[in-house]
């Protein structure tokens, strides 16, 4: 994975966590959690192992169903 993309995803993950912890409104907390989801899915599929891809797909489908 490109180092710039990896850095962007990790910064997005940190920003989403910070927004979630610092939020005082449910909408802001939800936005932080969605940012975490969008950042963690590519990081989970980074390794091209069948189990990593399977776990990523299951996580995405569960998140999509819950949203």
C-alpha positions as CSV (number, residue, x, y, z in Angstrom):
1,X,0.0,0.0,0.0
2,X,1.2,3.5,-0.8
3,X,2.7,5.2,2.3
4,X,0.6,8.3,1.6
5,X,-2.6,6.3,1.5
6,X,-1.7,4.4,4.6
7,X,-0.9,7.7,6.4
8,X,-4.2,9.2,5.3
9,X,-6.2,6.2,6.5
10,X,-4.4,6.2,9.9
11,X,-5.0,9.9,10.3
12,X,-8.7,9.4,9.4
13,X,-8.9,6.6,12.0
14,X,-7.4,8.8,14.6
15,X,-9.6,11.8,13.7
16,X,-12.7,9.6,13.8
17,X,-11.8,8.3,17.2
18,X,-11.1,11.8,18.5
19,X,-14.4,13.1,17.1
20,X,-16.3,10.3,18.7
21,X,-14.7,10.8,22.1
22,X,-15.1,14.5,22.1
23,X,-18.7,14.6,20.8
24,X,-21.5,16.1,22.8
25,X,-24.2,15.3,20.2
26,X,-25.3,12.0,18.9
27,X,-24.9,13.1,15.2
28,X,-21.3,14.0,15.8
29,X,-20.6,10.7,17.5
30,X,-22.2,8.8,14.6
31,X,-20.1,10.8,12.1
32,X,-16.9,9.8,14.0
33,X,-17.9,6.1,14.0
34,X,-18.6,6.2,10.3
35,X,-15.2,7.8,9.7
36,X,-13.7,5.0,11.6
37,X,-15.5,2.4,9.5
38,X,-14.5,4.0,6.3
39,X,-10.8,4.1,7.4
40,X,-10.6,0.6,8.9
41,X,-12.2,-1.4,6.0
42,X,-9.2,-0.8,3.6
43,X,-6.8,-1.5,6.4
44,X,-8.4,-4.8,7.2
45,X,-8.1,-5.9,3.5
46,X,-4.5,-4.7,3.2
47,X,-3.1,-8.2,3.5
48,X,-4.2,-10.3,0.5
49,X,-5.0,-13.4,2.6
50,X,-8.4,-15.0,2.0
51,X,-9.3,-14.7,5.7
52,X,-8.5,-11.0,5.7
53,X,-10.8,-10.5,2.7
54,X,-13.5,-12.6,4.3
55,X,-13.3,-10.7,7.6
56,X,-13.5,-7.4,5.7
57,X,-16.5,-8.5,3.7
58,X,-18.3,-9.7,6.8
59,X,-17.5,-6.5,8.7
60,X,-18.7,-4.4,5.8
61,X,-22.0,-6.3,5.4
62,X,-22.7,-6.2,9.1
63,X,-22.0,-2.4,9.2
64,X,-24.2,-1.8,6.1
65,X,-27.0,-3.8,7.6
66,X,-26.8,-2.0,10.9
67,X,-26.7,1.4,9.2
